[in-house]
Amino acid sequence: MTTTVTASAVPPGILSNRAARKLLPLALAAAVLAPLAHAQWSSGTWPAALTVDVSGPLGQVSDWIIDNRDSHPLFLYFFGHVSNAVVLAVRAVYLALLAVGWAGVSAVGALVAWRVAGLRLALGTAVAFLACGLLGMWVPTMQTLALMAVAVLVSVLVGALLGLAAGLSDRADRALRPVLDTMQVLPAFAYLLPVVLVFGIGVPAAVLATVVYAAPPMARLTALGLRGADQEVLEAVESLGTTARQRLLTARIPLARAELLLGLNQTIMMALSMAVIASVIGAGGLGDRVYQALAAVDVGAALAAGIPIVLLAVVLDRVTGAAGERSDEAPRSPAGRRYALAGAVAVALAGRLAGRLEWPESWALDLAEPVNRAVDWMTGHLYSGVPVVGGTADWAGHFTTWVLDPLRDGLLWLPWWSVLLAVAALAWLIGTWRTALTAVLAMAAIGVLDVWEPSLDTLSQVLAAVAVTLLLGFATGIAAARSDRFERLLRPVLDVFQTMPQFVYLIPVVALFGVGRAPAVAAAVVYALPAVVRITAQGLRGVDPAALESARSLGATGGQQLRQVQLPLARPALLLAVNQGVVLVLAVVIIGGLVGGGALGYSVVFGLAQGDLATGLVAGAAIVCLGLMLDRVTQPTERRARKGA
């Protein structure tokens, strides 16, 4: 009887709506439980009775590692040998690069690019290496290249083995999936602290932290390629009486070649970005120059070290990307290969015989001074005192006062149980009950770890940065999709922004906006914007031309075609842009702890600087939970939309 009354009291239009049907039970449960929760926990903060103190056990682990690092057999006979092997490998590669000389390295790099992708990329590779020398960064570039070579090799081996296990075994795939999720969401800074405790400051810690950060893409894409192999081909090979090992080597791996090369590409990109962050723990190279410039707020020095990183990233991205599909310009004849190899060897020998292994100092250009003069002019004329519009410092202050502070205070004002209820409603609305349960448990774990307030502070920064990113990204992506000329002009800008290390973004925004949460948000927007623009433009351009032609034949204007045809049909791509924007923004907002962003980012940086394992790991775990919640809130919508499409 009660059910009949309740159903009749609800308008039929609401019950016919899928979202309303899903939220109605949750609303009824909230109406019953909210008064009880408010009576029990009237304060908005997470109750102390529901927290667990993990600082004690983590502190004991940290103390044990420090006390036994020089005497325990585990460190002497295992970690010690690993550390020595890493040092010897990096040093061997570095000395080999120096022995070849700048001319030989440039020639060999151009040869590899020519063989893989053609003459144009070969010339670009040679110019990129020469530009590193002209900027006075040849030796740091070789240091970074040596560290990357070892880190990428180990990352590819580890990732391929994990991907092989996940691709061939459902049980291994289920076991590895949460591990890889955690490795990808955990901020890079959080990797550094436990690695430093075990290996100390230096190259081994930097290489191993890079491996942990860069191996997951290789593992995921390897498993994806093996699982996506054509079943008809595998059945045909199996019918020939081949063993499982023969099928793997002759069918599965060759069929997964594109995914394997994409995994290599992504691993190289992530290793290069991590090489800069690892400079905090003594990695040296270009990252160390960027980090020193950040400490001194020296934009010119940061740009001089950042440009070689961007050049390396662009060259490696293009070369590995072209390896999957060889260009028609690539030489294929054995004679061409022999002549090219002989030419590269001749160049290297000529440089060695001439005693020109090191880049001549007289050939280096001083980029830092003119850049710093330009920055000083911009700071002096744009930082404050600009008529009518105000300066960048005023913009940062207004953004903090009008956006960041109200958003943070509003989240902190809400009772903790209402935040969990809102997360559950949003996740259930766009996903399933499992999605809602995962999101709620992730947020509840943040409270249990006793970092509720700093987590909501970080969440406020992420939400503000994501809103600005989506506003600018969707507008720019729409413009790029509607104009070929604008897209061509925008492409190199997006390439540079996407390959620039995260640290480099912090320096100009600090110079323009000062220190605080606003520069952290600005750096996050700049870092996440290229991905949102690219995905949006690609999604709009991928709309079925027949649908657009039908709209035009009905007399629809350009705006009507965009609103009524392109945007609805590109919904999966737009939702993917939202998901990627959230993940990328979270990564840089955490690094913003270095420039006054505070919250969880500051806790991670503080834990690393002070060797406080408890503070750093708890903040890192909270970031993982926050990222997991945000990912689940956006990703299921994308999957459902794709199924619907």
Sequence and secondary structure as in RCSB ss.txt:
>XXXX:A:sequence
MTTTVTASAVPPGILSNRAARKLLPLALAAAVLAPLAHAQWSSGTWPAALTVDVSGPLGQVSDWIIDNRDSHPLF
LYFFGHVSNAVVLAVRAVYLALLAVGWAGVSAVGALVAWRVAGLRLALGTAVAFLACGLLGMWVPTMQTLALMAV
AVLVSVLVGALLGLAAGLSDRADRALRPVLDTMQVLPAFAYLLPVVLVFGIGVPAAVLATVVYAAPPMARLTALG
LRGADQEVLEAVESLGTTARQRLLTARIPLARAELLLGLNQTIMMALSMAVIASVIGAGGLGDRVYQALAAVDVG
AALAAGIPIVLLAVVLDRVTGAAGERSDEAPRSPAGRRYALAGAVAVALAGRLAGRLEWPESWALDLAEPVNRAV
DWMTGHLYSGVPVVGGTADWAGHFTTWVLDPLRDGLLWLPWWSVLLAVAALAWLIGTWRTALTAVLAMAAIGVLD
VWEPSLDTLSQVLAAVAVTLLLGFATGIAAARSDRFERLLRPVLDVFQTMPQFVYLIPVVALFGVGRAPAVAAAV
VYALPAVVRITAQGLRGVDPAALESARSLGATGGQQLRQVQLPLARPALLLAVNQGVVLVLAVVIIGGLVGGGAL
GYSVVFGLAQGDLATGLVAGAAIVCLGLMLDRVTQPTERRARKGA
>XXXX:A:secstr
 HHHHHHHHS HHHHTSHHHHHHHHHHHHHHHHHHHHHHH  SSS  GGG    HHHHHHHHHHHHHHTTT HHI
IIIIHHHHHHHHHHHHHHHHHHHHHHHHHHHHHHHHHHHHHH HHHHHHHHHHHHHHHHTT HHHHHHHHHHHHH
HHHHHHHHHHHHHHHHHH HHHHHHHHHHHHHHHHS HHHHHHHHHHHH SSHHHHHHHHHHHHHHHHHHHHHHH
HHTS HHHHHHHHHTT  HHHHIIIIIHHHTHHHHHHHHHHHHHHHHHHHHHGGGGT  HHHHHHHHHHHHT HH
HHHHHHHHHHHHHHHHHHHHHHHSS  TTS  SHHHHHHHHHHHHHHHHHHHHTT  S  GGG    HHHHHHHH
HHHHHHHSS  TTT  HHHHHHHHIIIIIHHHHHHHHHS HHHHHHHHHHHHHHHS HHHHHHHHHHHHHHHHTT
 HHHHHHHHHHHHHHHHHHHHHHHHHHHHHHH HHHHHHHHHHHHHHHHS HHHHHHHHHHHH SSHHHHHHHHH
HHHHHHHHHHHHHHHHTS HHHHHHHHHTT  HHHHIIIIIHHHTHHHHHHHHHHHHHHHHHHHHHGGGGT  HH
HHHHHHHHHHT HHHHHHHHHHHHHHHHHHHHHHHHHHHHHHHH 
